[in-house]
Amino acid sequence: MLGLAIPVLLIIGIPATPLKWVGQVLTRVIVAVILLFFVNLFGAQFGLHIPINGFTAAVSTILGVPGLLSLLAIHLWVL
């Protein structure tokens, strides 16, 4: 079935807007997880560790660097 769907979509055309949106979201998620990884890598010297899970990835994806800094602040002052 997939073998038939790919040629049909190539002939008819794939709507670009949803694919562009999905690509942008996936790019932001990947960048957020990479930033979390580097914070954990370099923060280990100072006792900082932010677990990489769905919540922390979503916060850093939606809010970006300020979200990452807020996760660090929560880790330092609350936990």
C-alpha positions as CSV (number, residue, x, y, z in Angstrom):
1,M,0.0,0.0,0.0
2,L,2.9,2.4,0.8
3,G,4.5,1.5,-2.5
4,L,1.4,2.7,-4.3
5,A,1.0,5.8,-2.1
6,I,4.5,7.2,-2.8
7,P,4.1,7.4,-6.6
8,V,0.6,8.8,-6.3
9,L,1.8,11.5,-4.0
10,L,4.7,12.3,-6.3
11,I,2.4,12.6,-9.3
12,I,-0.4,14.6,-7.5
13,G,1.9,16.6,-5.3
14,I,2.2,16.8,-1.5
15,P,0.8,19.8,0.2
16,A,3.9,21.7,1.4
17,T,2.5,23.7,4.3
18,P,1.9,20.8,6.7
19,L,5.2,19.2,5.9
20,K,7.0,22.5,6.4
21,W,5.3,22.9,9.8
22,V,6.2,19.4,10.9
23,G,9.8,19.9,9.8
24,Q,10.1,23.2,11.8
25,V,8.6,21.5,14.9
26,L,11.0,18.5,14.6
27,T,13.9,20.9,14.1
28,R,13.1,22.8,17.2
29,V,12.7,19.6,19.3
30,I,16.0,18.3,18.1
31,V,17.8,21.6,18.9
32,A,16.1,21.7,22.3
33,V,17.2,18.1,23.2
34,I,20.8,18.9,22.0
35,L,20.9,22.0,24.2
36,L,19.6,19.9,27.1
37,F,22.3,17.4,26.5
38,F,25.1,20.1,26.5
39,V,23.7,21.6,29.7
40,N,23.9,18.2,31.3
41,L,27.4,17.6,29.9
42,F,28.9,20.8,31.0
43,G,26.7,21.3,34.1
44,A,27.8,18.0,35.6
45,Q,30.9,19.8,36.8
46,F,28.7,22.1,38.9
47,G,26.1,19.5,40.0
48,L,23.5,20.5,37.5
49,H,21.4,17.8,35.8
50,I,18.2,18.3,33.9
51,P,16.6,15.1,32.9
52,I,15.8,14.8,29.2
53,N,12.1,13.8,29.1
54,G,9.0,15.0,27.3
55,F,8.3,17.8,29.7
56,T,11.7,19.4,29.7
57,A,12.0,18.9,25.9
58,A,8.6,20.6,25.4
59,V,9.5,23.5,27.7
60,S,12.8,24.1,25.9
61,T,11.1,23.7,22.5
62,I,8.3,26.1,23.1
63,L,10.3,28.7,25.2
64,G,13.7,28.2,23.7
65,V,16.8,29.4,25.6
66,P,14.7,31.3,28.3
67,G,12.9,28.0,28.9
68,L,16.2,26.2,29.3
69,L,17.3,28.9,31.7
70,S,14.1,28.6,33.7
71,L,14.6,24.9,34.0
72,L,18.0,25.6,35.4
73,A,16.6,28.1,37.8
74,I,14.0,25.6,39.0
75,H,16.7,23.0,39.5
76,L,18.9,25.4,41.5
77,W,16.3,27.1,43.7
78,V,13.4,24.6,44.0
79,L,15.0,21.2,43.9
